């Protein structure tokens, strides 16, 4: 079996309710509906059939619930989405190995309650979050109980990037152009979120916590020299804040913590980045993912199948590592 651990699905009932609760997002819903396999199962299954013995782990697509509306809206949409995704997994076990639950993390207490319900009543394999919460970093102290709960329940976290065009590339401009906010902004934001969590001591508090980073860990594997030796002198470039106690407060060399993350193969069929990520994270921390239907299934599969790795590593990427994460 091949497990695609990072795919997106938007149930039509969820989208319909989203329009009612957040009518200003009608254009976003229309764009999501234009990607037929996101909500049309017949089209989706035809795409899935291009790879033999292939199963998906499903989760909602962007935007994050925190970006859609206030807490009452986000919490209701989370419940609807989780109920729908659980029902789809029960109805199509030959297609879906499970789902990552959605939560409204800006309300931490409700997020923990919904994660608890989704995991222990609906059978969610873990929880999907984003690399920021309505513009707030994940290392804010208020989010610690959520990470503690996930560590206690021994369930993985899918960390998805989220940046929009309103985050400009240049101070002189009001928005990002040429979709650079997506192409480069998402890997950058993923890398920043990973670093903030490391420096906050997340893995000292919860050494066995499992976090799956989208797009193979963003920039971290490629920039391992800047992240590693480059940040060993943390604070030397900064005069208005004192960073001198950050690294000494950690139990391990900071680079060791980055290797605790998982990276996926959702690189739109490219393999150069996957090879880099495989070398950085190791064969036990790379999971097969396509970002379907927003990324190509067959092209990603063919790229991994053709990589110059031993059979044991390829099996771990296609199935073994995901099976361990999902407790299959």
DOPA-919068 format. One line per 2 residues: their letters; for each residue x, y, z of N, C-alpha, C. Coordinates in steps of 0.1 Angstrom, whole numbers, m for minus. Example, Ala and Ser with C-alpha at 12.3 -4.5 7.8 and 13.67 -1.06 7.14 Angstrom:
BEGIN
AS = 132,m57,78,123,m45,78,132,m33,78  128,m22,71,137,m11,71,129,0,79 $
! end
This chain:
BEGIN
XX = 8,m12,0,0,0,0,9,13,0  4,23,m7,10,36,m7,1,46,0 $
XX = 7,53,10,m1,62,18,4,76,15  m6,84,10,m3,98,7,m8,106,19 $
XX = 1,111,28,m2,116,41,m6,130,41  m6,137,30,m9,152,30,m17,155,17 $
XX = m31,153,18,m39,157,7,m51,165,13  m58,172,4,m69,181,9,m82,177,2 $
XX = m92,179,11,m106,176,6,m115,186,13  m124,191,5,m134,201,11,m148,196,8 $
XX = m154,190,18,m168,185,16,m178,196,12  m187,193,3,m195,203,m2,m204,210,9 $
XX = m208,202,18,m216,207,29,m208,217,38  m195,215,39,m187,224,46,m186,237,38 $
XX = m184,236,25,m183,248,17,m196,256,17  m207,249,16,m220,256,17,m222,264,30 $
XX = m218,258,41,m220,264,54,m210,276,55  m198,274,49,m188,285,49,m193,297,43 $
XX = m200,296,32,m206,307,25,m216,314,33  m224,307,40,m234,313,49,m228,320,61 $
XX = m218,314,67,m212,320,79,m202,332,75  m196,331,63,m187,341,59,m189,344,45 $
XX = m200,352,42,m204,354,28,m193,362,20  m184,369,27,m174,376,19,m164,367,13 $
XX = m164,354,17,m154,344,12,m160,337,0  m171,342,m5,m177,335,m16,m168,332,m28 $
XX = m159,342,m31,m150,340,m42,m140,329,m39  m135,328,m26,m126,317,m23,m133,304,m24 $
XX = m146,303,m20,m153,290,m22,m155,287,m36  m157,297,m45,m158,294,m59,m145,289,m65 $
XX = m134,294,m60,m121,289,m65,m119,275,m60  m123,272,m48,m121,258,m43,m130,249,m51 $
XX = m142,253,m54,m151,244,m62,m146,242,m76  m138,252,m81,m132,250,m94,m122,239,m95 $
XX = m116,236,m84,m107,224,m83,m116,212,m80  m120,206,m90,m131,195,m89,m128,184,m79 $
XX = m115,179,m79,m113,168,m70,m113,171,m55  m114,184,m52,m115,189,m38,m128,185,m32 $
XX = m139,184,m40,m152,181,m35,m160,171,m43  m155,168,m55,m162,158,m64,m154,145,m62 $
XX = m160,135,m55,m153,123,m52,m151,114,m65  m160,115,m75,m158,107,m87,m145,112,m94 $
XX = m144,125,m95,m132,130,m102,m119,127,m93  m121,128,m80,m109,125,m71,m105,110,m73 $
XX = m115,102,m73,m111,87,m73,m105,84,m86  m109,90,m97,m102,88,m110,m87,92,m110 $
XX = m85,103,m103,m71,108,m102,m63,98,m93  m69,93,m82,m63,84,m73,m59,71,m80 $
XX = m67,67,m90,m65,54,m96,m53,54,m106  m47,65,m107,m35,65,m116,m23,59,m109 $
XX = m24,57,m96,m13,50,m88,m20,37,m82  m14,26,m83,m20,14,m78,m19,13,m63 $
XX = m29,7,m56,m29,4,m42,m26,17,m34  m32,28,m37,m29,41,m32,m41,46,m23 $
XX = m37,51,m11,m47,56,m2,m43,70,3  m52,78,8,m50,92,12,m53,94,26 $
XX = m46,103,33,m50,109,45,m55,123,41  m67,126,45,m74,138,40,m75,149,51 $
XX = m74,161,47,m76,173,56,m81,184,48  m86,195,55,m92,206,48,m81,214,40 $
XX = m84,221,30,m75,230,23,m75,244,29  m65,252,25,m66,266,29,m79,272,24 $
XX = m84,283,31,m77,291,41,m79,284,55  m71,288,65,m72,283,78,m86,289,84 $
XX = m91,281,94,m103,285,100,m102,299,107  m90,302,112,m88,314,119,m89,326,110 $
XX = m86,324,97,m87,334,87,m101,336,82  m110,327,84,m124,327,79,m133,336,87 $
XX = m131,336,100,m140,344,108,m137,343,123  m146,348,131,m144,347,146,m146,333,151 $
XX = m145,332,165,m144,319,171,m157,311,169  m169,317,170,m181,309,168,m182,303,154 $
XX = m178,311,144,m177,306,130,m167,295,128  m155,298,133,m144,288,131,m147,275,138 $
XX = m152,276,150,m155,264,158,m166,255,152  m177,262,147,m187,255,140,m182,248,127 $
XX = m174,255,119,m169,249,107,m160,238,110  m152,238,121,m143,227,125,m152,215,128 $
XX = m163,216,135,m171,205,138,m177,199,126  m182,208,117,m188,203,105,m178,195,96 $
XX = m166,201,95,m156,195,87,m152,181,92  m149,181,105,m145,168,112,m155,157,111 $
XX = m168,161,113,m179,151,111,m179,146,97  m178,155,87,m179,151,73,m167,142,69 $
XX = m155,146,73,m143,139,69,m143,125,76  m148,124,88,m149,111,95,m159,102,88 $
XX = m170,108,83,m180,100,76,m174,95,63  m167,103,56,m161,99,43,m151,88,45 $
XX = m143,88,56,m133,78,59,m140,65,62  m151,66,69,m159,53,73,m165,48,60 $
XX = m170,56,51,m177,52,39,m167,46,29  m155,51,28,m145,48,18,m132,43,24 $
XX = m132,33,32,m119,28,38,m109,23,28  m113,20,16,m104,16,6,m98,28,m1 $
XX = m102,40,2,m96,52,m4,m89,60,6  m95,61,18,m89,70,28,m85,63,41 $
XX = m72,64,45,m67,58,57,m71,66,70  m76,78,68,m80,86,79,m80,101,76 $
XX = m82,109,86,m82,123,84,m74,131,95  m69,142,92,m64,151,102,m74,162,105 $
XX = m78,162,118,m89,171,123,m85,186,121  m96,194,120,m94,208,120,m98,214,133 $
XX = m91,224,137,m95,231,150,m93,246,147  m100,254,156,m99,268,156,m89,272,167 $
XX = m76,273,164,m66,274,174,m65,288,181  m72,298,175,m72,311,182,m80,310,195 $
XX = m88,301,197,m95,298,209,m90,284,214  m79,285,222,m72,273,226,m80,262,233 $
XX = m89,267,242,m97,257,249,m106,250,240  m113,257,231,m122,250,222,m114,241,212 $
XX = m102,245,208,m94,237,199,m90,224,206  m87,224,219,m84,212,226,m96,203,227 $
XX = m108,209,230,m120,201,231,m124,195,218  m122,202,207,m126,197,194,m116,186,189 $
XX = m103,189,192,m93,178,189,m96,166,197  m99,167,210,m103,156,218,m114,148,212 $
XX = m125,155,208,m137,149,202,m133,142,189  m126,149,181,m123,143,167,m114,131,169 $
XX = m104,131,178,m95,120,179,m102,108,186  m108,111,197,m113,100,206,m127,95,203 $
XX = m135,103,195,m148,99,192,m149,96,177  m143,104,169,m144,103,154,m133,95,148 $
XX = m122,93,155,m111,85,150,m101,93,142  m100,106,143,m90,114,136,m76,109,140 $
XX = m67,109,130,m53,104,132,m44,115,139  m49,127,138,m41,138,144,m48,151,141 $
XX = m41,162,141,m47,175,139,m39,184,129  m46,191,121,m40,200,111,m40,214,118 $
XX = m28,221,118,m27,235,122,m20,242,111  m18,255,113,m11,263,104,1,270,110 $
XX = 10,275,102,23,280,108,22,293,115  10,299,115,6,310,124,m8,309,127 $
XX = m13,316,137,m27,316,141,m32,331,140  m38,334,129,m43,347,126,m32,358,128 $
XX = m20,354,124,m8,363,125,0,362,137  m4,353,146,3,351,159,12,339,158 $
XX = 24,340,163,33,328,162,29,317,171  33,305,167,29,293,174,37,292,188 $
XX = 47,299,190,54,298,203,49,308,213  37,314,211,31,321,221,27,312,233 $
XX = 29,316,245,27,307,256,12,301,257  3,309,252,m11,304,252,m14,291,244 $
XX = m5,288,235,m7,276,227,0,264,233  7,265,244,14,254,250,4,243,254 $
XX = m7,246,260,m16,235,264,m21,226,252  m22,232,240,m26,225,229,m15,215,225 $
XX = m3,219,224,8,210,221,10,199,232  7,203,244,8,193,255,m2,182,254 $
XX = m14,186,250,m25,177,248,m22,167,236  m16,172,225,m13,164,214,m1,154,218 $
XX = 8,159,226,19,150,231,13,139,240  4,143,249,m2,133,258,m10,123,250 $
XX = m17,127,240,m25,117,232,m17,110,222  m4,114,221,5,107,211,m1,107,197 $
XX = m5,119,193,m10,120,179,m2,131,172  0,129,159,8,138,151,1,151,148 $
XX = 9,161,145,4,174,141,8,177,126  m1,180,117,2,184,104,3,200,104 $
XX = 15,205,101,17,219,101,17,225,87  7,232,83,5,237,69,9,252,68 $
XX = 16,256,58,19,270,56,6,278,52  6,291,56,m5,299,52,0,314,51 $
XX = 1,319,39,4,333,37,m4,337,25  m9,350,25,m17,355,14,m9,366,7 $
XX = m15,371,m4,m8,381,m12,m7,394,m5  m14,397,6,m13,409,13,0,411,21 $
XX = 7,400,22,21,401,28,30,405,17  35,417,16,43,422,5,57,417,5 $
XX = 63,417,m7,77,413,m7,87,424,m6  82,436,m8,90,449,m7,82,459,2 $
XX = 89,466,10,83,476,18,76,487,10  80,489,m2,74,500,m11,61,495,m18 $
XX = 58,482,m16,46,477,m23,36,472,m12  23,472,m16,12,468,m7,9,454,m7 $
XX = 14,447,m17,11,432,m18,22,425,m26  22,412,m24,32,403,m31,27,401,m45 $
XX = 36,402,m55,33,400,m69,38,387,m74  32,383,m85,37,371,m92,36,358,m84 $
XX = 27,359,m74,25,347,m65,37,343,m57  46,352,m55,58,349,m47,54,346,m32 $
XX = 43,351,m28,38,348,m14,35,333,m13  32,327,m24,30,312,m23,42,304,m26 $
XX = 49,308,m37,61,300,m41,72,300,m31  76,312,m27,87,313,m17,82,316,m3 $
XX = 70,323,m2,66,327,12,62,315,20  56,305,14,52,293,22,64,286,28 $
XX = 74,282,20,85,276,26,92,284,37  93,297,34,99,306,44,92,306,57 $
XX = 78,308,56,70,308,69,71,295,76  72,284,69,73,271,75,86,270,83 $
XX = 97,275,77,110,275,84,110,284,96  104,295,95,103,304,107,95,298,118 $
XX = 84,291,115,76,285,125,84,274,132  91,266,124,99,255,130,109,260,139 $
XX = 116,271,135,126,277,143,121,283,156  110,290,156,104,295,168,100,285,178 $
XX = 95,273,173,91,262,182,103,256,188  114,255,180,127,249,185,132,258,196 $
XX = 133,271,194,139,281,203,130,282,216  117,279,214,108,280,226,109,267,235 $
XX = 117,258,231,119,246,239,108,235,238  100,236,227,89,227,225,93,212,227 $
XX = 104,208,220,108,194,221,116,191,234  120,200,242,124,197,255,112,194,264 $
XX = 101,201,262,89,198,270,83,185,265  83,183,252,76,171,246,85,164,236 $
XX = 95,157,240,105,151,231,100,142,221  88,136,223,83,126,214,72,132,205 $
XX = 69,145,206,59,151,198,62,150,183  52,146,175,55,144,160,48,155,152 $
XX = 56,163,145,51,174,136,55,171,122  45,171,113,48,168,99,48,182,92 $
XX = 60,186,86,61,198,79,58,196,64  50,205,59,47,205,45,58,209,36 $
XX = 59,203,24,69,207,14,83,205,20  85,193,26,98,188,30,106,198,39 $
XX = 99,204,49,106,212,59,110,226,54  103,230,43,106,244,39,120,246,34 $
XX = 126,256,40,140,260,36,151,253,45  146,247,56,156,242,66,166,232,60 $
XX = 162,222,53,172,212,48,183,218,39  178,227,30,188,233,21,197,243,28 $
XX = 192,250,38,200,260,45,205,255,58  208,242,59,213,236,72,225,243,77 $
XX = 234,248,69,245,255,74,242,269,80  233,276,74,228,289,80,220,286,93 $
XX = 212,276,93,204,272,105,213,267,116  223,259,112,231,252,122,242,262,127 $
XX = 254,261,121,265,270,125,262,285,124  253,288,115,250,303,113,242,308,125 $
XX = 234,300,132,227,305,143,234,301,157  245,295,156,253,292,168,257,305,175 $
XX = 258,316,167,261,329,173,249,338,174  238,331,177,225,338,179,226,350,188 $
XX = 222,362,183,223,374,190,234,383,186  244,378,179,255,386,175,252,397,164 $
XX = 241,395,157,236,404,147,225,413,152  222,412,165,210,420,171,215,428,183 $
XX = 210,441,182,215,450,193,203,454,202  191,452,198,179,457,206,172,446,213 $
XX = 177,434,213,171,423,221,183,414,225  181,408,237,192,399,242,188,385,240 $
XX = 195,378,231,192,364,228,202,355,234  210,360,243,222,352,248,218,339,256 $
XX = 205,339,261,201,327,269,193,317,261  190,320,249,181,311,241,188,297,239 $
XX = 199,297,233,206,284,230,210,277,243  216,284,253,220,277,265,208,271,273 $
XX = 196,276,270,184,271,277,179,258,272  184,254,260,180,241,254,189,230,259 $
XX = 183,218,259,190,206,265,199,200,254  197,203,242,205,197,231,209,208,222 $
XX = 220,205,213,223,215,203,211,218,194  209,231,191,196,235,185,194,227,172 $
XX = 204,223,164,202,216,152,196,203,154  198,196,165,192,183,168,177,184,168 $
XX = 172,195,172,157,196,173,150,197,159  157,203,150,151,204,136,150,190,130 $
XX = 158,181,134,157,167,128,146,159,135  139,165,145,128,158,151,115,160,143 $
XX = 115,170,134,104,172,125,104,161,114  92,159,108,91,151,96,90,160,84 $
XX = 95,156,73,93,163,61,85,154,51  77,160,42,70,153,32,75,155,18 $
XX = 70,147,9,75,148,m5,67,156,m14  58,165,m8,49,173,m16,57,185,m22 $
XX = 64,182,m33,73,191,m40,69,193,m54  56,190,m57,51,192,m71,58,183,m81 $
XX = 62,172,m77,69,162,m86,84,164,m87  90,175,m81,104,176,m81,111,167,m71 $
XX = 123,163,m74,130,153,m65,142,159,m59  148,170,m65,160,176,m59,158,180,m44 $
XX = 147,186,m41,144,190,m28,141,178,m19  135,168,m24,132,156,m16,146,149,m13 $
XX = 155,148,m22,168,143,m19,175,150,m8  174,163,m8,180,172,2,173,169,15 $
XX = 160,168,15,152,166,28,155,152,33  157,142,24,160,129,29,174,128,35 $
XX = 183,135,30,196,135,36,196,142,49  188,153,51,187,160,63,179,153,74 $
XX = 167,149,71,158,143,81,161,129,84  166,122,73,169,107,74,157,99,69 $
XX = 160,87,65,149,79,59,137,76,68  139,77,81,128,74,90,119,86,92 $
XX = 122,98,86,114,110,89,109,116,76  109,109,65,103,114,52,91,106,49 $
XX = 79,113,46,67,106,43,62,110,30  56,101,23,51,104,9,39,113,10 $
XX = 39,123,2,27,132,1,28,139,m12  16,143,m17,15,149,m30,8,163,m30 $
XX = 1,166,m19,m7,178,m18,m19,178,m28  m23,165,m31,m34,164,m40,m47,169,m34 $
XX = m56,175,m43,m55,176,m57,m48,189,m62  m41,196,m53,m34,208,m56,m20,205,m62 $
XX = m16,193,m59,m3,189,m65,m5,176,m72  4,172,m81,2,160,m89,5,147,m82 $
XX = m4,137,m83,m3,124,m77,7,116,m85  5,113,m97,13,104,m105,27,109,m106 $
XX = 29,122,m109,42,127,m111,50,126,m98  44,129,m87,51,128,m74,55,113,m72 $
XX = 46,104,m74,49,90,m72,60,86,m81  60,89,m94,70,85,m103,84,90,m99 $
XX = 84,103,m94,97,108,m90,103,101,m78  95,97,m68,100,90,m57,104,76,m61 $
XX = 95,69,m69,98,56,m74,111,55,m82  115,66,m88,127,66,m96,140,71,m89 $
XX = 138,75,m76,150,80,m68,159,69,m66  172,72,m65,183,63,m63,184,60,m48 $
XX = 175,52,m43,175,48,m29,173,33,m28  176,27,m17,174,13,m15,160,10,m13 $
XX = 156,m3,m15,142,m7,m14,136,m4,0  144,m6,10,139,m3,24,136,11,26 $
XX = 144,20,21,141,34,22,128,38,14  127,33,2,116,36,m6,103,31,1 $
XX = 103,19,6,92,14,13,88,22,25  98,27,32,96,35,44,89,48,40 $
XX = 93,54,29,87,67,24,73,64,19  71,54,12,58,51,6,47,47,16 $
XX = 52,39,26,42,33,35,47,33,50  59,28,53,63,25,66,62,37,76 $
XX = 68,48,72,69,59,81,55,65,84  46,65,74,32,70,76,25,60,85 $
XX = 27,47,83,20,37,91,23,39,106  35,42,109,39,44,123,33,57,128 $
XX = 33,68,120,27,80,125,12,79,127  5,71,119,m9,70,119,m14,58,128 $
XX = m4,51,134,m7,40,143,m16,29,135  m12,26,123,m20,16,115,m16,2,120 $
! end
